[in-house]
């Protein structure tokens, strides 16, 4: 006998297309190989539009978001993106109502972050590591490892992005058939379906090239001491090396001295704060251990070819050309990439996440 599982995906302008594409494709494949188990997927707008703009300028067709008890979906997925930050507090009552009605709610990336702001004391809330890192650097976030997703009652918060596949398979497909979830993972060529307690990377620098020579603890110490930079001698002591040995390893792996790498790391963190928060430049400089505003501006311009003031002006000009909005920029689709010497290949190759929405490449 056939069985239908109804899923509604809730989006707003600026949503993350990677998350939509993964959720839709997993449900499509599950229906194809499910042998009588059908997953119907409806994409709805938070604000009732017929079309919603995706990151990159494409449009996605959407439907109205119904709260009729007779046609409630079994699962509600709220995607991340800048639109998820606007008016999320008004969505809270609906989400709690869905929960009381026995429906499962999945909140991804920015949506999970907004939920955390509404319930700051709830320990069973996760989000994407970049969002936590920005909150911490802005002075209102906590350190700590993040799982891919966490569940509290019928509310699941998740990192989003590629882990959307894991949470949809675990929370929507596997409860109906674990074998079906595994079959979908095989069709998608997934090495495995990760559990919710799988740890996210600590940062963009959580890469194998730094682990192999034992530099990971040094980079972790750098990231934990942005506002008050450690001396090179202190960094060397962490891994039991002399300063000269540490310098040789850094030059061999990343093409920079530890001091230059550390400074570049703080400058890239500063750029993240400039582009994603409204912190004054003097506070950004202090948070990243870059001294006075003038010294910070000079080093920033040398690193990126534009002053921090000019960069903020560019972002404001770009925002004014887009549709009026009151929310802040959501999660980005690529992490920070740290440059190395031109003569050496960088271990920080910029990630490019591609997704198909309505047959177009973003």
N, C-alpha and C positions, 0 to 999 in steps of 0.2 A: 504494500500500500504506500502510495506516495505521501510525502510529508513536506510542508513548506515552512521555511524559516525566513521571516521578514526582517530585513535590515534597512535602517534609515541612516544615511550619512549626511550630517549637518555641516554646511560650509558657509563661509562669509568671504567677502572680497579680500584677496591676498592670501587665500589658503595655500597649503603646501601640496603641489600636484603629485609628488612622490607618494604621499600618504593615500590620496584618492585612488591613484592608479593601482597600488598594491592591494588595497581593500577590495576594489572592484574586480580585479583579476583573480584574486584568491576565491572570491565567491562564485565567479563565473566558472572557474576550473572545478570547484567543488560540485557545482551543479552538473557539469558535464560528466564527471566520473562518479557521481553520488548514487546512481542506481535507485532513483525514486525520491531522493532527498534533494529538494529544490531550494536554493538560496535566492530570494528576490531582493534586489538592491534598488533603493530609491534615494536619489540625491536631492536634498532640500536646502533651501536658503534660510539662514537665520533671520533675515529681514524681509523675506517675501518676494525677492526679485525673481524674474524669469531667467536671467543670466547673471552669473557671478564671475568676476574677474579673478583669474588665477595669477600667481606670481609669474612674471614674464609677459603679461599683457594678453594672454589668451582668455577666451570666455568659455565657461561651462554652463550648459543648460540645467536649470534646477526646477523643482516643483515647490508647491506650498508646503509648509511644515504643519501637519495636522496633529491635534491632540485629542482626537475623537477616540474614546475608549474602545469603540467597536473595531477600529482599524489600527490600533497601536502596533508598532513593530516589536519584534522580540528583542532586538538589539538596537541601540542608538549609538552611533559613532560621531564624535565631534572632532573635526580636524583642526590641526594647528595652523598657524599663519597669523599675519597681523590683524586680520578681521576678528579672530577669536578673542582678542583683547578688548574689543569695543562692545560695551553693553553686556559683558558676560555675567555681571551681577544680576541682571534682569532674567538671565537664562537659568539661574540657580534654582528658582522655584519649580520650573518645568522639569529639570533634571531630578530633583528630589521627588517630584510627583511620579515620574517614570519609575524611579526606584521603588516607591511605595506600591506601584501597580505591578511589581514583580518583574520589571524589565531590566535588562543589563545595559549599563551606560559605559562607554569607552571614551576617555578623554585623552587626546594625543598632544604631545609637545606643549605649545602655547596654551591650549585649552586646559591641560593638566596644571600648568603653571598658574593660570588664573584661579583654578580650584584651590590650589595651595594658598593663594593669597586670601581667599575667603575662609579657609580653615587652616591657619598657620600652625596650629598645635597638633594637627593630624599627622602622625609619623608615617602612616601608610599612604603617602602620596609621593609619586616620583614625576620627573619631567626630563627633558633633554639636558645633558651635562652643560651645554653652552649657556642655556638659560640660567642654570644654577650658578655657573661661573660669573656671569654678568651681575647677578644679584649679589653675590659675595663681594665682588670688586666694588660695587656701588655701596657697600656697607650694610646691606639688609638681607644677607643670605648666610647660610651655614656651610661649612665644609662637610665632607662625608661622601662615601661611595653611594652611587645611585644604581638601583636595579633597572632592568629594562621595563618592567611594569609591576605595579602593586595593586592589590585588590582589597577594598574595604567594603563589606556588604556587597551590594550590586554595582558599586562604582569602581571602575578600573582606571587608574591613571598610568600613562605610558610615555616613553621617550619619543615615540613617533618615528618619522623617517623610515629607514629600512626595517627597523624593529616592528613596524606596523604589521609586517607579514607574520612575525612571531605571535603578537598579541591577538590578531584575528584568528589565526589557526588554533591557538590555545583556548581562547575565550568563546569563540563562535562555532568553529568547525569541530574541534576535538570533543566537546561535550555531546555532540550527536554521534560521532564516530571517530575514535582515535585512528583507526585504520584509514579512514578517509583523509584525515588531516595529514597523515604520513604520505599518502598517495599524492595529495596536492603538492606537498613539499618536494616530492620526487619529480613531478612535472615541472616545477619551477627551478629544478636543479639546486635546491637548497641542500647544503651539507648536513644540516640537521635543524630541528625546530628548537629554538632556545627557550628555556624556562624563564619565568618572570624574575627569579632571583639572580640571573646572569648579570654580572656587573658591567656597567658602561665603561668606556675608556675614561681615564681621569682628565684627559685634556687632549688637544691636538697633537701633543708631543708624546703620547703614549704609543710609541711605535717600536717595532722589533729592532730596528737598526740601533736604537739607543740601549735596548736591553742587553743585547749580545755582549758588548764590551763593558757592561756594568755601569753605564752612565745614567740609567733611569733614576736611581736615588738622588743623584746630583740635580737632575732637571726637576724632580719633584720638590726638592728643597728650594730651588730657585722660584718655582711657582708658588710655594707657600710663604715666601718672603719677598713679595713684590715691593711693598711699601718701604721696607728697610733691607736693602740688598746685602747679602752676605759677601764676605771677602773671599777671594779665590783660595786662600789658605784654609778657610773654614769649609769650603766646598770639597777641597782635596781630602780633608780629614774624614769626611763622611764615607768615602770609599777606600780609605787607607792608602792613598797615593800621595806622592810628592806633588808640588805645584807643577813641576816640569812634566811629570808623567801625565797629569791630568790635561795639561795643555797639548801634549802630543796626541792624546786620544781624541780630544775635541777637534783638533786640526785634521786628523785622519778621517773622522767620521762625518763631521759637518762643515769642515773647511773654515772654521772660526775658532778663535781663542775662547775659553770659558767666559771671560769678561765681555767680549763682543757678543757672544751668543746670549748671555744674560741680559745685556742692554737691548738687544733686538727683541728678545722675548717680552720685555717690559714695554717696549714701544708698540709691539703688536697688540698687547693687552690694552694699551692706551687707545689705540685705534678702534678696538672693539667697543670701548666705553664711549668714545667720541661718536661713533656711528649708531650706537644703540641705547644711549642714555642721554639725559639732559644735564649731567653733572658739569659744573663750571670747569674750565680748563685748569684752574689752580688746584682743584680737588682731584682731577684726573692725574695731574703731575705728581701730587702727593701719594695717591693710591698706588702709583706705579714706580715710586722711588726715583723720579726723574728730576728732582730738585726744583728750582724756581721755574716759573712759567716761561721766562725768556729762554732758559737753558732747554726746557722741554720743547718749546717751539722750534728751536734751532735744530735739535737732534731729530725731531719728528720730520722736519722738512728735508733733512739729509737722507733719512731712511725712505721716505715715501714721495719726495719730490713736490710736496705741497704742505703748507703750514696747517696746523690744526684749525686755526680760525677759518682759513680758506676752505678746508674740507667740510666744516660745519655749514658754511655758506653754500657750497655745492649741493649738499644734501637738502638744505632748505629750498633751493631753487628747483631741485628735482621733485620734491614733495609738492610744491606749489603747482606743478604741471599736471599732477595726478588729481583724481577725484578728491574733493574735500573729505578729510577724515580726522577723527579726534583720537585715534588710537596710536600706539607706538609701533615701531617696526617689530615684526615677529621674528621667529627663528629663521636663520639663513640656511641655504642649501649647501654651502661650502664652508669648511672651517678655515681658520687663519693659516696661511702658508708662510713659513719663515724662509727668507732667502739665504742662500749660501754663496760662496764665491762662484762667479760665472764659469770658471774652469772645471768645477766639480758638479756632478749631478746632485740635485737637492733631494734630501730624504723627506722633504715637506711638499711633495707634489700636490698642487691644488686639486681637491676632489671636485668632480663635476657630476652632480646627480641629474640624470635625465629621466623624464617621465613622459608618457603619452597621455594626452587629454583630448578626447574627441579626435584621435588620429593625427594630431599635430605634435611635433617635438618641441618641448619647451627649450 
